[in-house]
Amino acid sequence: MKSLKDVDKKVAELIKKEEKRQRQDINLIPSENYTSRAVREALGSVFTNKYSEGYPFKRYYAGNKFVDEVESLAIERAKKLFGVGFANVQGLSGSPANMAAYLALAEVGDTIMGMSLVSGGHLTHGSPVSFSGKLFNAVSYTVDPKTELIDFNEVAKLAKKHRPKIIVCGFTAYPRIVPWKKFREVADSVGAYLLADIAHIAGLIVAGVHTSPVGVADVVTTTTHKTLRGPRGAIIMTNNEELAQKIDKTVFPGLQGGPHDNTTAAIAVALKEASTASFKKYGVQIVKNAKVLASFLSKNNLRLVSGGTDTHLMLVDFGEKGPTGKEVQEALNRCGIVVNKNTVPRETRKPFVTSGIRLGTPAVTTRGMKEKEMEKIGNLIADIIGNRAQEKKLKEIAGQIKLLTTRFPVP
Ligand SMILES: Cc1ncc(COP(=O)(O)O)c(C=O)c1O
């Protein structure tokens, strides 16, 4: 058996380079994380060789004895961890999982209602460029322009006017706690299903630092690779037996063929890791770190959307006249701080340019960074933004960042 570097030197080298990049950079992308070695071992296992269309003990192929066991394990662990009656772990990622959930609850052409992209919703929450805006009649709610918090007057008004089949809550770029019960009230007032997409905050919910929508929303979807720190995958959950059957049928055979059994195995491992006391501590530290980072950005006169954060992420708004998100993302990246440019409420620029950046602490917290490092990183970010045209200064800061990251190994 030849190793990767014997078979394909080029790809082996690219992996080594990516390993080095991940080690040397400070990763502040809120949707990314470092998986454990155990998760990656399961992901790289022989389960990738198997076909297993169907569900545990009801397959269309033979040879699924161990796949059945591993998928059952993932399902049982998901149910226990989130305190829910049903879980489907076959969704290939967050977007296909949302598609499956919508098609289980509604027909093509029905109205769905979600947060607009510029206000912090995900593409799959009704954006016209995604399946969600093409297959469904999508209505978008926004945030209040003053408080930059969800505008429930608008949510209720739009729901009354458009009578959506599904209301989607849970976001991509919203730094505050999501009030599930308020969404439930609106959904009930118009007879809509409530879908909570907890892709970003699943790990925080498990750690008890964000409330859970289980028991409030009809269906809960999540990715497994953000704060939950697993492989790229998804879980769809519900307590409603009828919906559970529809969800299973919509995932397979409705939308997918064979599940990725190696991913299922890695999800099972990640869920075991997420059920430990140390994961709870990790989730608590993510939020502590985010609050300190936010406070040091604010102290450096950077404006945070909604004034701060209660979660793992924050948005900096440079305003119409300030630098663009693209420009700042590039300056930070040159120094070894990785963030993503992001639209902000009242955005005036194009999505590829933007007036803001989005930052989050799940990855740096996995590396063991704490409040002291957040203070340093907050000050360094402000320094880079202030000196973004001074190559010499940026080089000096890049040196400081390299020094900092060598002290915090990645798993
Ligand atoms: C809230 C939310 N839902 C769904 C997704 C989609 O996940 P994926 O990129 O795995 O398709 C994302 C991804 O960022 C997200 O933030």
The ligand as an ORCA input file, in Angstrom:
! r2SCAN-3c Opt
* xyz 0 1
  C     -27.220     29.270      9.448
  C     -26.624     28.411      8.375
  N     -27.373     27.448      7.828
  C     -26.902     26.653      6.853
  C     -25.613     26.784      6.396
  C     -25.161     25.923      5.249
  O     -24.197     25.039      5.563
  P     -23.252     24.390      4.426
  O     -22.265     25.426      4.061
  O     -22.695     23.217      5.145
  O     -24.131     24.003      3.283
  C     -24.784     27.754      6.955
  C     -23.390     27.891      6.494
  O     -22.679     28.774      6.738
  C     -25.311     28.603      7.961
  O     -24.587     29.574      8.501
*
